[in-house]
């Protein structure tokens, strides 16, 4: 399983990449900051200064409907935010 799953493309993430040179990725939940940094540097050919991670837990929801009680949950995810990504040629 690879460390980087996909980049996150939202308004907030795009604004961060344009203004602050910070990029956001959805990463494997078992990965740590060192593995994430090496994976980004190998994949995109940049040097990463700092890695910040956010772990979101499961969100459980209950709904009362005509047919009865409906229960569900969302998946737990981990996001990674990289700041100061620079090309290797600088």
C-alpha positions as MATLAB code, in Angstrom:
seq = 'XXXXXXXXXXXXXXXXXXXXXXXXXXXXXXXXXXXXXXXXXXXXXXXXXXXXXXXXXXXXXXXXXXXXXXXXXXXXXXXXXXXXXXXXXX';
ca = [
       0.000    0.000    0.000;
       1.357    3.414   -0.900;
       1.677    6.238    1.616;
       0.065    8.973   -0.523;
      -3.512    8.147   -1.506;
      -4.583   11.336   -3.316;
      -4.162   15.121   -3.168;
      -6.985   17.114   -1.601;
      -8.387   19.746   -3.974;
     -10.698   22.089   -2.065;
     -10.958   25.872   -1.931;
      -9.035   25.999    1.330;
      -6.293   23.633    0.126;
      -5.944   25.470   -3.190;
      -5.670   28.845   -1.443;
      -2.991   27.410    0.856;
      -0.999   26.095   -2.082;
      -1.174   29.395   -3.971;
      -0.425   31.731   -1.067;
       1.650   29.735    1.416;
       3.164   26.992   -0.765;
       1.418   24.307    1.377;
       0.003   21.159   -0.204;
      -2.518   18.765    1.313;
      -2.768   15.004    0.737;
      -4.906   12.150    1.965;
      -2.427    9.616    3.371;
      -2.471    6.098    4.794;
      -3.657    6.079    8.436;
      -0.659    4.032    9.612;
       1.991    6.325    8.100;
       4.154    8.702   10.120;
       5.658   12.104    9.263;
       9.040   10.758    8.149;
       7.452    8.266    5.731;
       5.126   10.956    4.351;
       8.042   13.366    3.802;
      10.126   10.750    1.958;
       7.150    9.730   -0.183;
       6.358   13.309   -1.268;
      10.009   14.050   -2.038;
      10.352   10.865   -4.110;
       7.060   11.310   -5.974;
       7.203   15.018   -6.819;
      10.950   15.775   -6.741;
      10.707   18.560   -4.155;
      12.296   19.193   -0.764;
       9.794   19.329    2.094;
      10.482   21.572    5.085;
       7.662   20.573    7.438;
       4.868   17.984    7.615;
       1.706   18.402    9.680;
      -0.845   15.610   10.067;
      -4.496   15.563   11.085;
      -6.291   12.370   12.118;
     -10.067   12.367   11.905;
     -11.961    9.668   13.775;
     -15.181    7.908   12.918;
     -18.333   10.048   12.961;
     -21.417    8.081   14.003;
     -24.907    9.181   12.944;
     -28.368    8.027   13.985;
     -31.515    8.839   12.060;
     -35.101    8.224   13.116;
     -37.162    7.338   10.029;
     -40.582    5.914    9.236;
     -39.097    2.439    8.809;
     -37.205    2.563   12.093;
     -33.853    3.537   13.492;
     -31.082    3.915   10.871;
     -27.486    3.946   12.076;
     -24.347    4.702   10.075;
     -20.792    5.957   10.313;
     -18.116    7.672    8.230;
     -14.603    6.341    7.651;
     -11.655    7.527    9.709;
      -9.120    9.441    7.593;
      -5.697   11.017    7.948;
      -4.652   14.217    6.171;
      -1.162   15.574    5.678;
      -0.239   19.226    5.102;
       3.231   20.023    3.696;
       4.614   23.514    3.988;
       7.527   25.034    2.189;
       7.749   22.598   -0.698;
      10.494   23.766   -3.021;
      11.801   22.324   -6.257;
      15.099   20.495   -5.950;
      16.853   22.869   -8.386;
      16.946   25.855   -6.001;
];
